[in-house]
Amino acid sequence: MLRILRNSVFGLAVLLGLFSATPPASAAYPDRPVHWMIGFAAGGPVDIVARIMAQWLSDRLGQQFIVENRTGSGGNIAAAAAINAAPDGYTLLFVAPNNAISTSLYKKLPFDFLRDTVPVASIMQLTNMLVVSNAMPVKTVQEFIDYCKANPGKVSFASSGNGTSVHMSAELFKVMTKCDMVHVPYRGSAIAFPDIISNKVQLIFDNLPSALEQAKGGNVRALGVTSPQRWPIVPDVPAIAETVPGFESVGFYGISAPKGTPGEVVEILNKAVGEALKDPKLVARLAETGGIPKPMTPVEFGKLVADETEKWRKVVEFAGVSVD
């Protein structure tokens, strides 16, 4: 009888233990702050969109999403920090064209982006915008091309770092127009704009959010967008392709995580971002930055990043640029 009682108590303890065990990650995540690595300076287009989305996710999921600006090396410092973090969903990476470009532009990266990350969610699609200093005596893309050719090597363009779409849009433009321009990389476009406004550097092919803000404020002059057709949010600004047939550079913003991040966590984040992109208030805020919401499944976003990586590999080879 005593033995039966002991066995019953033991069985009950095991049963209670099973019910009181730590719930699976999908039920608990997130239960502490999430760190979101951003490869560019505060105040730039990536940072602006990241903070809009981070606030929404913080409110929705009940834990703070902390934006960490790890600037330098065209966003690769942030990428390395995220890839080397524990794959538990508490360190994420803001993904943009720079990650697709760096794969072929940088010859000695300590990681393979496609291999070492898992796609989480797409946020939005956007174009870049060519803006010039108000001191430049040009008002159209053709006038700018003519000015460059009349002043070879005397025009400089800023970028948010080597390997960003801001940089490569200009390199593609150089090749397709035979314009001789000098590259001046910064740690983010927000840092570059004071020099563009003062005409120390003459132009930038910046992501639309910050370029549009500066153009609306009258600090710089907008000449064209890098999408193949006019961008719906700024229909009065011509597409560069209207002057340079075939010119195209359309970007994307999204989220990736270190390889090995649990699938349940990826699904929770993907679902949350998808819900965010249906929120009229958040969509309106993204529209103010010039972005168009682009929700995707993790698989769809992974294919987009892979396709963009191949596209930019061809552009890097075409432009003949590299970074050691």
Phi, psi and chi 1 to 4 in degrees:
 res  aa     phi    psi   chi1   chi2   chi3   chi4
   1 MET       -  -44.4 -172.5   63.5  161.6      -
   2 LEU   -61.4  -40.5 -177.8   60.3      -      -
   3 ARG   -63.9  -41.8 -177.7 -179.8  -57.7  162.2
   4 ILE   -62.7  -41.3  -66.8  172.4      -      -
   5 LEU   -63.8  -42.7 -178.3   60.2      -      -
   6 ARG   -62.0  -43.9  -74.8  175.1  177.2  170.7
   7 ASN   -62.5  -38.5  -71.5  -17.7      -      -
   8 SER   -65.4  -43.8  -61.8      -      -      -
   9 VAL   -62.7  -42.9  170.1      -      -      -
  10 PHE   -61.7  -44.0  177.0   75.8      -      -
  11 GLY   -62.7  -39.2      -      -      -      -
  12 LEU   -65.8  -39.4  179.8   61.0      -      -
  13 ALA   -63.2  -43.0      -      -      -      -
  14 VAL   -62.0  -44.3  170.3      -      -      -
  15 LEU   -62.0  -44.2 -171.7   60.5      -      -
  16 LEU   -63.9  -37.2  -71.0  173.5      -      -
  17 GLY   -62.4  -39.5      -      -      -      -
  18 LEU   -63.6  -41.5  -71.1  173.6      -      -
  19 PHE   -73.2  -27.0  -80.5  111.0      -      -
  20 SER   -95.2    0.8   63.6      -      -      -
  21 ALA   -62.8  158.9      -      -      -      -
  22 THR   -58.4  130.9  -58.3      -      -      -
  23 PRO   -66.8  158.1   24.6  -33.8      -      -
  24 PRO   -62.6  159.9   22.5  -33.2      -      -
  25 ALA   -54.3  -37.0      -      -      -      -
  26 SER   -63.6  -28.0   59.0      -      -      -
  27 ALA   -85.0  -30.3      -      -      -      -
  28 ALA   -97.7  -23.7      -      -      -      -
  29 TYR   -74.2  136.7  179.0   85.9      -      -
  30 PRO   -89.3  144.4   31.7  -32.8      -      -
  31 ASP  -115.8   11.0   61.5    4.3      -      -
  32 ARG  -157.4  170.2   61.9 -178.8 -172.4  -88.1
  33 PRO   -58.2  146.3  -27.6   37.0      -      -
  34 VAL  -108.9  132.5  177.1      -      -      -
  35 HIS  -100.1  127.1  -66.4  -99.0      -      -
  36 TRP  -114.4  109.3 -163.6    2.1      -      -
  37 MET   -77.0  127.0  -58.5  -62.9  170.5      -
  38 ILE  -119.6  129.1  -48.7  -62.3      -      -
  39 GLY   -84.5    4.1      -      -      -      -
  40 PHE  -134.1  167.7  -56.0   98.8      -      -
  41 ALA   -68.1  155.0      -      -      -      -
  42 ALA   -60.8  141.4      -      -      -      -
  43 GLY    94.0  -13.3      -      -      -      -
  44 GLY   -82.8  176.7      -      -      -      -
  45 PRO   -61.5  -42.0   19.5  -32.0      -      -
  46 VAL   -62.9  -45.8  167.8      -      -      -
  47 ASP   -62.0  -42.3 -179.0   75.2      -      -
  48 ILE   -60.6  -50.1  -68.2  169.8      -      -
  49 VAL   -66.3  -40.1  172.7      -      -      -
  50 ALA   -60.3  -41.8      -      -      -      -
  51 ARG   -71.9  -32.9  -69.2 -178.3 -171.9  -82.5
  52 ILE   -62.5  -48.4  -69.3  172.0      -      -
  53 MET   -70.7  -38.0 -177.2   59.4   69.0      -
  54 ALA   -62.3  -39.6      -      -      -      -
  55 GLN   -65.3  -41.5 -175.0   59.1   58.7      -
  56 TRP   -63.9  -44.5 -163.9   97.1      -      -
  57 LEU   -66.4  -37.5  -69.0  172.9      -      -
  58 SER   -60.8  -46.2  -62.6      -      -      -
  59 ASP   -66.0  -39.1  -65.4  -19.1      -      -
  60 ARG   -74.7  -43.7  180.0   69.2  175.0 -176.4
  61 LEU   -97.8   -3.8  -63.3  178.3      -      -
  62 GLY    78.3    8.5      -      -      -      -
  63 GLN  -133.2  149.6  -68.8  -69.6  -21.7      -
  64 GLN   -72.5  131.5 -171.9  175.2    6.0      -
  65 PHE   -98.7  109.5  -81.3   66.4      -      -
  66 ILE   -95.8  118.9  -58.0  169.0      -      -
  67 VAL   -80.3  122.2  172.3      -      -      -
  68 GLU  -114.7  118.8  -67.9 -168.0   14.9      -
  69 ASN   -87.4  106.0  -59.3   88.8      -      -
  70 ARG  -109.8   86.7  -58.5  -74.1 -174.0   94.6
  71 THR   -83.7  160.2   63.5      -      -      -
  72 GLY   113.2  155.6      -      -      -      -
  73 SER    56.7   39.9 -172.1      -      -      -
  74 GLY    60.2   29.8      -      -      -      -
  75 GLY    91.1   -2.4      -      -      -      -
  76 ASN   -74.8  -23.4  -70.8  -44.0      -      -
  77 ILE   -66.6  -43.6  -69.4  175.9      -      -
  78 ALA   -65.0  -41.9      -      -      -      -
  79 ALA   -60.9  -43.9      -      -      -      -
  80 ALA   -64.2  -39.7      -      -      -      -
  81 ALA   -63.1  -41.7      -      -      -      -
  82 ALA   -69.4  -45.5      -      -      -      -
  83 ILE   -63.0  -33.6  -73.3  169.5      -      -
  84 ASN   -86.8   -2.0  -69.2  -35.8      -      -
  85 ALA   -80.6  164.8      -      -      -      -
  86 ALA   -62.2  134.3      -      -      -      -
  87 PRO   -81.5   63.0   32.0  -35.7      -      -
  88 ASP  -117.8    5.4   54.3   10.1      -      -
  89 GLY    89.4   -1.3      -      -      -      -
  90 TYR  -100.1    2.8  -69.8   92.7      -      -
  91 THR  -133.8  120.6  -57.9      -      -      -
  92 LEU  -120.4  167.8  -54.2  174.4      -      -
  93 LEU  -128.4  133.1  176.2   67.2      -      -
  94 PHE   -77.4  121.8 -167.3  105.7      -      -
  95 VAL  -105.8  136.5 -178.2      -      -      -
  96 ALA  -147.6  179.1      -      -      -      -
  97 PRO   -55.7  -26.3  -30.5   38.0      -      -
  98 ASN   -57.8  -33.7   62.0  -74.2      -      -
  99 ASN   -69.5  -35.5  -59.2  110.9      -      -
 100 ALA   -72.8  -36.8      -      -      -      -
 101 ILE   -71.5  -42.8  -65.1  166.6      -      -
 102 SER   -59.3  -29.3  -68.0      -      -      -
 103 THR   -54.2  -38.1  -60.9      -      -      -
 104 SER  -104.2  -26.1   52.9      -      -      -
 105 LEU   -74.2  -43.2 -176.8   69.4      -      -
 106 TYR   -89.6  128.9  -74.7   79.9      -      -
 107 LYS   -90.9  -14.3  -55.8  -53.7  178.6 -173.4
 108 LYS  -132.2   45.0  -61.8  178.3 -179.1  179.1
 109 LEU   -69.6  140.6  -74.6  178.6      -      -
 110 PRO   -83.0   12.1   31.4  -36.2      -      -
 111 PHE  -150.5  162.2   56.2   81.1      -      -
 112 ASP  -111.9  109.1 -178.7  -44.2      -      -
 113 PHE   -58.5  -47.4 -171.5   79.0      -      -
 114 LEU   -65.7  -34.5  -67.4  177.9      -      -
 115 ARG   -78.1  -37.0 -178.8 -164.3   65.2 -158.8
 116 ASP   -97.9    5.4  -62.6  -26.4      -      -
 117 THR  -130.1  162.5   64.1      -      -      -
 118 VAL  -120.6  135.2  -67.2      -      -      -
 119 PRO   -70.1  141.0   26.0  -33.1      -      -
 120 VAL  -114.0  -57.3  173.5      -      -      -
 121 ALA  -162.0  147.5      -      -      -      -
 122 SER   -92.8  140.9  167.2      -      -      -
 123 ILE  -103.9  -57.5  -63.1  173.4      -      -
 124 MET  -160.0  166.6   71.6 -176.7 -150.5      -
 125 GLN  -111.8  146.3 -171.1  178.1   48.7      -
 126 LEU  -154.1  164.5   72.5  164.4      -      -
 127 THR  -110.5  164.8 -176.8      -      -      -
 128 ASN   -95.6  163.6  -71.8   -7.3      -      -
 129 MET  -132.9  131.9  177.3 -174.6  -79.1      -
 130 LEU   -81.1  115.8  166.1   57.9      -      -
 131 VAL  -124.6  145.4  -64.0      -      -      -
 132 VAL  -124.2  160.8  -60.3      -      -      -
 133 SER   -60.5  143.7  164.7      -      -      -
 134 ASN   -63.8  -17.1  -73.6  -32.0      -      -
 135 ALA   -77.6  -14.0      -      -      -      -
 136 MET   -73.0  131.8  -73.6  -76.3  -75.3      -
 137 PRO   -82.7   49.2   33.1  -35.6      -      -
 138 VAL  -137.4  146.8  -61.0      -      -      -
 139 LYS  -129.8   -3.8  -66.5 -175.1  178.1  180.0
 140 THR  -136.8  164.6   67.7      -      -      -
 141 VAL   -61.8  -42.2  172.2      -      -      -
 142 GLN   -64.0  -40.9 -171.8   58.3   57.9      -
 143 GLU   -63.7  -36.3  -72.1  179.2    1.2      -
 144 PHE   -66.3  -43.7  174.0   69.0      -      -
 145 ILE   -60.8  -44.5  -66.3  171.6      -      -
 146 ASP   -62.0  -40.5  -66.1  -19.2      -      -
 147 TYR   -65.4  -43.2 -179.3   87.6      -      -
 148 CYS   -59.9  -43.9  -78.4      -      -      -
 149 LYS   -69.7  -26.9  -69.4 -174.9  175.2  180.0
 150 ALA   -81.3  -14.8      -      -      -      -
 151 ASN  -133.5   60.7  -62.8  -85.9      -      -
 152 PRO   -59.9  132.8   22.5  -33.6      -      -
 153 GLY    76.5   -1.4      -      -      -      -
 154 LYS  -102.0   -4.6  -64.3 -179.0 -179.4  179.7
 155 VAL  -107.0  131.0  174.8      -      -      -
 156 SER  -118.0  146.6   57.0      -      -      -
 157 PHE  -120.6  139.3   68.7   92.2      -      -
 158 ALA   -88.4  160.6      -      -      -      -
 159 SER  -146.6  167.7   79.8      -      -      -
 160 SER   -88.6   15.7   49.0      -      -      -
 161 GLY   132.4  155.5      -      -      -      -
 162 ASN   -59.0  132.3  -72.8  -48.8      -      -
 163 GLY    88.9    2.0      -      -      -      -
 164 THR   -84.2  163.1   60.1      -      -      -
 165 SER   -65.4  -26.2   70.0      -      -      -
 166 VAL   -62.7  -43.5  179.0      -      -      -
 167 HIS   -68.4  -50.3  170.8 -153.6      -      -
 168 MET   -72.5  -26.3  -67.1  -52.9  -60.6      -
 169 SER   -61.1  -41.5  -67.4      -      -      -
 170 ALA   -69.1  -39.3      -      -      -      -
 171 GLU   -64.0  -40.8  -67.1  -71.3   -5.0      -
 172 LEU   -63.7  -41.2 -177.3   60.3      -      -
 173 PHE   -62.0  -42.2 -175.1   85.0      -      -
 174 LYS   -57.9  -47.4  -77.2  175.3   59.1  177.0
 175 VAL   -66.2  -43.3  171.0      -      -      -
 176 MET   -76.4  -20.9  -64.9 -175.4   70.7      -
 177 THR  -111.1   -8.7   61.6      -      -      -
 178 LYS    62.5   30.8  -57.2  -62.8 -172.6  -69.5
 179 CYS   -83.8  134.7  -77.4      -      -      -
 180 ASP   -96.9  101.3 -177.6    6.7      -      -
 181 MET  -126.2  153.8  -58.6 -172.8  -65.8      -
 182 VAL  -102.9  131.3  178.7      -      -      -
 183 HIS   -85.8  130.8  179.7 -150.9      -      -
 184 VAL  -124.8   97.9 -177.6      -      -      -
 185 PRO   -79.1  144.0   27.8  -32.7      -      -
 186 TYR  -123.0  176.8  -69.1   77.9      -      -
 187 ARG   -90.9   17.9  -74.3  179.1  172.8  -95.5
 188 GLY   155.8  149.6      -      -      -      -
 189 SER   -68.1  -29.6   59.8      -      -      -
 190 ALA   -59.6  -35.0      -      -      -      -
 191 ILE   -72.9  -29.2  -57.7  170.9      -      -
 192 ALA   -76.9  -30.6      -      -      -      -
 193 PHE   -59.8  -37.5  -92.5  106.1      -      -
 194 PRO   -56.1  -37.5  -29.0   37.5      -      -
 195 ASP   -73.7  -30.7  -74.8   -8.4      -      -
 196 ILE   -71.5  -43.5  -60.2  167.0      -      -
 197 ILE   -61.5  -37.0  -67.3  168.3      -      -
 198 SER   -86.0   -1.0   64.9      -      -      -
 199 ASN    70.4   19.8 -158.8   38.4      -      -
 200 LYS   -69.2  -35.1  -69.9 -179.6 -179.0  177.8
 201 VAL  -124.1  140.3 -179.5      -      -      -
 202 GLN   -88.8  -23.3  -76.1   66.4   54.7      -
 203 LEU  -161.3  170.2   66.4  128.9      -      -
 204 ILE  -156.5  143.0 -172.1  169.9      -      -
 205 PHE   -98.0   69.4  -75.3   76.8      -      -
 206 ASP   -83.7  158.9 -162.2   20.8      -      -
 207 ASN   -56.3  143.2  -67.7  165.2      -      -
 208 LEU   -55.4  -38.8 -172.7   58.6      -      -
 209 PRO   -52.1  -53.6  -28.1   35.6      -      -
 210 SER   -79.4  -34.4   53.1      -      -      -
 211 ALA   -62.4  -41.6      -      -      -      -
 212 LEU   -65.9  -40.5 -176.6   58.6      -      -
 213 GLU   -61.0  -44.8 -179.6 -177.9    1.3      -
 214 GLN   -67.8  -37.5  -64.7  -70.3  -15.9      -
 215 ALA   -69.3  -42.2      -      -      -      -
 216 LYS   -62.4  -33.3  -76.8 -177.7  175.0  179.0
 217 GLY   -78.4   -3.5      -      -      -      -
 218 GLY    78.8   11.1      -      -      -      -
 219 ASN   -79.9  -26.9  -61.5  -39.7      -      -
 220 VAL  -140.9  171.2  -65.8      -      -      -
 221 ARG  -113.0  127.0 -177.0 -179.5  -57.1  123.4
 222 ALA   -84.4  130.8      -      -      -      -
 223 LEU  -110.1  -34.0  -61.8 -171.6      -      -
 224 GLY  -174.0  159.2      -      -      -      -
 225 VAL  -104.1  157.0  -66.9      -      -      -
 226 THR   -92.9   -1.7   61.0      -      -      -
 227 SER   -71.7  155.5   49.2      -      -      -
 228 PRO   -64.3  -27.3   19.9  -31.3      -      -
 229 GLN  -125.0  171.4  -67.4   86.5   31.3      -
 230 ARG   -58.7  141.8  -62.7 -166.9 -178.6 -154.8
 231 TRP   -82.2  131.6 -160.4 -113.2      -      -
 232 PRO   -58.0  -27.3   16.6  -29.7      -      -
 233 ILE   -78.6  -24.4  -64.6  166.5      -      -
 234 VAL  -129.4   64.9  -77.6      -      -      -
 235 PRO   -64.3  -17.9   25.2  -35.4      -      -
 236 ASP   -83.7   -9.6  -66.1  -24.8      -      -
 237 VAL   -95.0  121.3  179.1      -      -      -
 238 PRO   -64.7  154.3  -11.4   23.3      -      -
 239 ALA   -77.1  138.4      -      -      -      -
 240 ILE   -58.1  -30.6  -66.4  171.7      -      -
 241 ALA   -62.2  -19.3      -      -      -      -
 242 GLU   -67.7  -24.7  -66.6  174.7   28.0      -
 243 THR  -105.0  -36.0  -56.3      -      -      -
 244 VAL  -117.9   87.9 -174.9      -      -      -
 245 PRO   -54.2  133.1  -26.7   36.4      -      -
 246 GLY    91.7   -8.3      -      -      -      -
 247 PHE   -72.8  131.2 -177.1   87.2      -      -
 248 GLU  -158.0  134.0  177.0 -174.9   -9.6      -
 249 SER  -153.9   94.6  176.7      -      -      -
 250 VAL  -110.2  131.8  178.2      -      -      -
 251 GLY  -105.8  179.7      -      -      -      -
 252 PHE  -147.2  152.8   62.2   92.4      -      -
 253 TYR  -124.4  140.9  -75.4  169.7      -      -
 254 GLY  -164.7 -166.4      -      -      -      -
 255 ILE  -130.9  135.3  -55.5  172.3      -      -
 256 SER  -128.1  170.3  -75.6      -      -      -
 257 ALA  -139.9  163.8      -      -      -      -
 258 PRO   -60.2  145.9  -20.3   31.6      -      -
 259 LYS   -55.8  135.0 -179.1 -178.8  178.1 -179.6
 260 GLY   100.3   -5.4      -      -      -      -
 261 THR   -61.0  131.1  -61.7      -      -      -
 262 PRO   -54.9  139.7  -25.8   35.2      -      -
 263 GLY   -60.2  -33.1      -      -      -      -
 264 GLU   -63.7  -37.8  -45.2   94.1   88.8      -
 265 VAL   -67.1  -43.9  169.7      -      -      -
 266 VAL   -57.4  -43.7  170.4      -      -      -
 267 GLU   -66.1  -39.5  -71.7  -59.4  -35.4      -
 268 ILE   -61.0  -45.9  -70.9  170.2      -      -
 269 LEU   -68.1  -41.5  -70.6  168.1      -      -
 270 ASN   -62.5  -42.2 -176.9  -88.0      -      -
 271 LYS   -64.4  -41.3 -179.1  180.0  178.1 -179.2
 272 ALA   -64.9  -42.9      -      -      -      -
 273 VAL   -64.8  -40.9  171.5      -      -      -
 274 GLY   -59.3  -41.2      -      -      -      -
 275 GLU   -66.5  -38.0  -68.9  172.3   -8.7      -
 276 ALA   -60.1  -40.3      -      -      -      -
 277 LEU   -76.7    0.5  -61.9  179.5      -      -
 278 LYS  -104.4   -5.6  -65.0  176.9 -177.1  177.0
 279 ASP   -78.8  115.3 -176.7  -28.3      -      -
 280 PRO   -55.7  -36.5  -24.5   35.0      -      -
 281 LYS   -68.2  -43.2  -67.9 -178.2  178.9  179.2
 282 LEU   -68.6  -41.3 -176.9  133.9      -      -
 283 VAL   -59.7  -39.0  170.4      -      -      -
 284 ALA   -64.6  -38.2      -      -      -      -
 285 ARG   -68.5  -38.5  -66.4 -170.1   68.8 -172.2
 286 LEU   -65.4  -36.7  -67.7 -176.9      -      -
 287 ALA   -62.6  -34.8      -      -      -      -
 288 GLU   -64.5  -26.8  -70.4  173.9   -1.5      -
 289 THR   -87.5   -5.9   71.5      -      -      -
 290 GLY    94.6    6.3      -      -      -      -
 291 GLY   -93.6  154.5      -      -      -      -
 292 ILE  -115.3  119.2  -63.1  175.4      -      -
 293 PRO   -54.3  139.4  -24.6   34.5      -      -
 294 LYS  -141.8   72.1 -160.3   73.9  172.3  177.4
 295 PRO   -67.3  143.7   24.9  -33.7      -      -
 296 MET  -147.6  159.0  -65.6 -178.0  178.8      -
 297 THR   -74.2  163.7   65.9      -      -      -
 298 PRO   -56.0  -40.0  -29.3   37.7      -      -
 299 VAL   -64.3  -44.2  171.6      -      -      -
 300 GLU   -63.2  -42.0  -70.2  169.8  -21.6      -
 301 PHE   -67.0  -37.9 -176.4   53.2      -      -
 302 GLY   -61.4  -39.8      -      -      -      -
 303 LYS   -66.4  -39.2 -176.3  177.7 -174.1  -55.9
 304 LEU   -60.7  -47.1  171.0   66.6      -      -
 305 VAL   -62.6  -40.6  175.2      -      -      -
 306 ALA   -65.3  -43.3      -      -      -      -
 307 ASP   -64.2  -41.5  -70.3  -14.0      -      -
 308 GLU   -65.9  -35.7  -72.9  -70.5  -55.3      -
 309 THR   -61.8  -43.2  -61.1      -      -      -
 310 GLU   -69.0  -40.9  177.0   59.7   18.1      -
 311 LYS   -60.1  -47.0 -179.5 -170.6   80.7  174.5
 312 TRP   -73.3  -25.1  -76.7  108.9      -      -
 313 ARG   -59.3  -42.4 -179.2 -170.1   65.1   76.7
 314 LYS   -66.0  -38.5  -65.6  176.4 -179.0  177.6
 315 VAL   -67.2  -41.9  173.4      -      -      -
 316 VAL   -59.7  -44.7  166.4      -      -      -
 317 GLU   -65.8  -40.7  -67.5  178.1   -4.1      -
 318 PHE   -63.1  -41.4 -176.8   47.1      -      -
 319 ALA   -80.2  -17.8      -      -      -      -
 320 GLY    68.4   38.8      -      -      -      -
 321 VAL  -115.4  154.1  -64.8      -      -      -
 322 SER  -159.5  160.1   65.3      -      -      -
 323 VAL  -132.3  128.7  178.2      -      -      -
 324 ASP   -77.0      -  -68.9  -30.3      -      -
